[in-house]
Amino acid sequence: MNLGRVYKAWGYYDVAVDYFDKSLAIGGETKNRKGEAQSLDNLGNVYLARGQYDKAVETYEKSLAISRDLKDSWRGEYSHESR
């Protein structure tokens, strides 16, 4: 994921997207939801930098949904353990 950030900073957006897509796929394969959300945020940042605002919003919304889901899951586990 850090390589994607470097390529984005250099303006190599296509290469950055490739790295973030790979990171997103690895997150899905390993069931790392937090990693997926972070990868989606990074992809959204590239789309924003490219001026692809609709795609950026769509990607950020996916990341937000995962983040909300993780928070709800954590609350549910915490609530259950507290009883």
C-alpha positions in Angstrom: 0.0 0.0 0.0 2.9 2.4 0.7 4.2 2.0 -2.8 0.8 3.1 -4.1 1.1 6.3 -2.0 4.5 7.0 -3.4 3.4 6.6 -7.0 0.4 8.8 -6.3 2.6 11.5 -4.9 4.8 11.3 -8.0 1.7 11.6 -10.1 1.8 8.1 -11.5 -1.9 7.5 -10.9 -2.3 4.4 -13.0 0.5 2.7 -11.1 -0.9 3.8 -7.8 -4.3 2.4 -8.7 -2.6 -0.9 -9.6 -0.9 -1.1 -6.2 -4.1 -0.1 -4.3 -6.1 -2.7 -6.3 -3.6 -5.4 -5.3 -3.8 -4.3 -1.7 -7.6 -4.4 -1.8 -7.6 -7.9 -3.3 -5.2 -9.1 -0.6 -7.4 -7.6 2.1 -10.4 -9.5 0.6 -8.5 -12.8 0.4 -7.2 -12.5 4.0 -10.5 -11.2 5.3 -8.7 -8.0 6.5 -11.7 -5.6 6.4 -9.7 -2.7 7.9 -7.1 -3.2 5.2 -9.9 -3.2 2.6 -11.2 0.1 3.9 -7.8 1.7 3.9 -7.2 0.5 0.3 -10.5 2.0 -0.7 -9.6 5.3 0.9 -6.4 5.4 -1.0 -8.1 4.6 -4.2 -10.6 7.3 -3.5 -7.7 9.7 -3.0 -6.3 8.9 -6.4 -9.7 9.3 -8.1 -10.0 12.7 -6.3 -6.5 13.8 -7.5 -7.5 12.8 -11.1 -10.7 14.8 -10.9 -12.9 11.7 -11.1 -15.2 12.9 -8.3 -18.1 10.5 -8.8 -15.7 7.5 -8.7 -14.0 9.0 -5.6 -17.3 9.4 -3.8 -18.4 5.9 -4.7 -15.1 4.5 -3.4 -15.2 6.5 -0.2 -18.8 5.3 0.5 -17.6 1.7 0.2 -14.8 2.4 2.6 -17.2 4.1 5.0 -19.6 1.2 4.9 -16.9 -1.2 5.9 -15.7 1.1 8.7 -19.2 1.3 10.0 -19.6 -2.4 9.8 -16.4 -3.0 11.8 -17.5 -0.6 14.5 -20.9 -2.2 14.8 -19.3 -5.6 15.0 -16.9 -4.5 17.7 -19.8 -2.9 19.7 -21.8 -6.1 19.4 -18.9 -8.2 20.7 -18.2 -5.8 23.5 -21.8 -5.6 24.5 -22.1 -9.4 24.5 -19.0 -9.8 26.7 -20.2 -7.2 29.2 -23.4 -9.1 30.1 
